[in-house]
Amino acid sequence: MNKQVVAISIALFLSVGAAHAQSTTITTGAAPSVTVTVEPEYRERIKSYVIENHVRPVESRERIVIGTTVPEEVELRAVPSDWGPSVARYRYVYSDNHVMLVEPSSRKVVQIVE
């Protein structure tokens, strides 16, 4: 294996690990410069919201994961304002015990809140 490829792989692995330790940041293919950051305190608010408001999971024939397009028959819900400013422009769906942030214009999943 080429030394340069190994060095790049190690650098990528370390940078992803460091970003995840502080907050969740994912750059997606939904648009060239889409970056979604959900700070840890907001992740906890999101999880609490789903539990307290008894958010019902959506049903879809296709598995909903990052990068996939949410089917038209699935309703996209407005993101509550207390989920943080970095996610205010998105919509969300709740499926498979996860909140998934969706770019409303393309209906692509850009983040899964763990």
N, C-alpha and C positions, 0 to 999 in steps of 0.2 A: 504494500500500500504506500502511496506517495506521502512523504513527510508533510507536505503542505496540506493535504486533505486531512490527515490526522490532526494537525495543529488547528485547522479551521473547525473540525468536529469537536475538539476539546473546548475551544473558545466558545462555540455555540452552546454546548452543554452547560458550561459554567455560567454563561450570561443568562440562560433560561432559568437555571436554578436560583440565581441571585434575585432575579425579578420576581419569581414565584414566592420567595421567602418574605418579601415586603408587601407585595400586592399582586393581583392577578392581571397580567397584561398579555393580550394576544393580538398579533397582527394577522389579519385575515386576507384572503383573496377576494373578499366582497368588493373592495375598492383598493387601489394601489396603496393608499396611505391610511387605511382604517386601523386605528389602535384603540382598544377598549381597556380601560383600567378601572378595576373595582377594588377599592381599598378594603382592608379586612373589616373595619367597623361597619361598612356598608353591606358587605356580604352577610354579616350577622343580622342586620336590619331586614335584608331581603328574605332570609330564611324565616325570621320571626313573622314577617308579614304574611308569608304563604301559610304558616301554621295558624296564626291568629284569625285570618280572614277566610280560612277553609277554602283556599283556591283549589278548584277542581282541575285535575290534569286533563289535558287535551287528548283526544284519541286520533290517531293517524295510522294509516296503513304503512307508511314509510317511517323508518327510524329517523328521528330528528337529531342531528349532530352538527357541530361547527362546520360551516361552509355549505350546508345543504339549504335548499329553498323550502320554506314552510309552505305546505299546500294551501291553495286559496280557500278551501273550506274550513281551515283552522283560523279561529279568531285571534288576532293580535291584540293584547291588552296594553293600555297605557301604563307607563312606568310611573309609580308614585314619586312625588317630588323628594321625599326623604330617602330615596335610594342613592342620592348623590348626583352632583352636577355632571359627572362624566358619562352617565347613562341616560340622562333626561331625554335625549333625542331619539332613543330607541323605543321599541315596544317589546313585550315579552310573551312567552308561552311557558306553561308549566307542564312538563312531561317527564315521565320516568324518574320522579322525585328530584328533578332539577329545574331551576329557572334558567331559561335560555333567552338571551337578549337578541333581538332581531332588528336588522336594518329595515325600516318600514317600506322604503321605496323598492327594494329588491327582494324583500322577504327572506333574506339570507341570515342564518344564525351566525352571529359574530362572537358570542361568548356564552359559555355555560358556567353558571355560578355554582361552585361546589360548596 
